[in-house]
Amino acid sequence: MRNPVTIYGPAFSNYVRSVMLCCEEAGIGYQLEHPAKNSAPHPFGKIPVLNDAGLVVFESAAICRHLDRRSAVSILIPTDIRQLAWMDQWISAANCYFDPVFIRRYLLELVMPKGENGQINEDAITTVLPEVEKYLNIANTALQTRPYFSGRQPGIADYLIMPMIDYLYRSGRIDVMLEKMTRLAEYYAEMKQRPSCEKVLVAPQMPG
Ligand SMILES: N[C@@H](CCC(=O)N[C@@H](CS)C(=O)NCC(=O)O)C(=O)O
């Protein structure tokens, strides 16, 4: 068995969770380290960063692709080019559209509020909610044509999107909206039963 990899970043980060999920699925041992201990920090000041026996990689999608390629058997990336094209588009959509709206603008305003006296800025939440709903609808519709965001099998796109979706379900404010997304709910319930998701997608421990 190859040496475990080091993931720099806290376990509450959705992107750190994505990398953890890929490690779990690929059977790769890993340890989490505080980013301050990283001798080769992310050039753009983000997390996660991976260190695999001295190979330092940043950007979650690149990290997850590397994790798949270092394994004897590829299970995170489809071999069929049509499924692969589908997965790649959802990896990009996860990073460019879902994360900024679901996590940066909605979730972080709830858990790390930027309003006056540390209060939640309700105007910011009200403004972003229609976009959250629009993007959830897009995800819900996509899953009506293929079972997973990575095509016929769960893969990197699913492990990028699941931590975001999990945080939306946990937010407790948009249950009525989520109830309308019946296909997404089915997908979420199925994915949550995977041992990787049961282990990684737990209630987050936020910094005090
Ligand atoms: N494109 C990066 C995004 C990583 C990212 O946004 N990470 C967040 C945590 S989930 C972060 O570093 N936030 C701290 C900051 O923006 O200063 C990736 O895919 O890894």
The ligand as an ORCA input file, in Angstrom:
! r2SCAN-3c Opt
* xyz 0 1
  N     -10.833     26.557     -6.968
  C     -10.449     26.109     -5.647
  C     -11.385     26.747     -4.659
  C     -10.972     26.441     -3.247
  C     -11.727     27.313     -2.240
  O     -12.483     28.214     -2.590
  N     -11.504     26.985     -0.996
  C     -12.086     27.771      0.079
  C     -12.501     26.854      1.206
  S     -13.774     25.713      0.749
  C     -11.060     28.732      0.592
  O      -9.867     28.498      0.495
  N     -11.533     29.828      1.177
  C     -10.660     30.754      1.837
  C     -10.485     32.010      1.073
  O     -11.085     32.194      0.008
  O      -9.721     32.843      1.564
  C     -10.477     24.568     -5.589
  O     -11.162     23.982     -6.422
  O      -9.805     23.966     -4.752
*
